[in-house]
Amino acid sequence: MRPLLACLLLVLALPASAQIYKYTDANGNTVFTNQPPDGTAAESVDLPPTNTVEMQTPKMSADAPGNSSTQNEAPYSVLRLTGIPDEEAMRANNGTFIVSVSIEPRLQPGHRLRLILDGEPYGQASNVPSLQLTNVDRGEHSLAVAVVAGERIVQQSATETFTVQRISVNSPARPPVTPPRPTPRPAN
């Protein structure tokens, strides 16, 4: 109850304290004050009404995140992987190979490229359009590239399916290694 009473008293006192007085002091300086001076003639100053501005609701710009028009429009007109064989297996004996990214327009500041191997993020995000994969197991894999801003995916390419072929020491295609026969030494 006391805080309410204090607020009401302050609201009632507010218009009375809004009066401004003007007078000239003993040194000839003009002084403005909210209380009339004692023993000095002061004139009341009429103030114009206080300027107020209505708060306006922000409008969504065309490039604001979450805007439905930007979700339909991709920031990159071209985003695809290159350097992946179409119908034949990729021969990579140690499972290491490089893929390139074709992107137009150029990568925007704050955006990075990140590979998506078999549905999972692979390696570190980079701003270089040549990305290396290391020690990929043999067999069929899916690969895509995503443009990321931090951890958020901005745009992702179509997924490419390819097969990695790695030679194994157990492969029948590899001829067995036989040690060379020792040559007999001539007797002395």
Summary of the structure (lengths in Angstrom):
residues: 188
radius of gyration: 39.3
end to end distance: 124.3
largest distance: 140.7
contacts: 358
relative contact order: 0.12
helix: 11%
strand: 35%
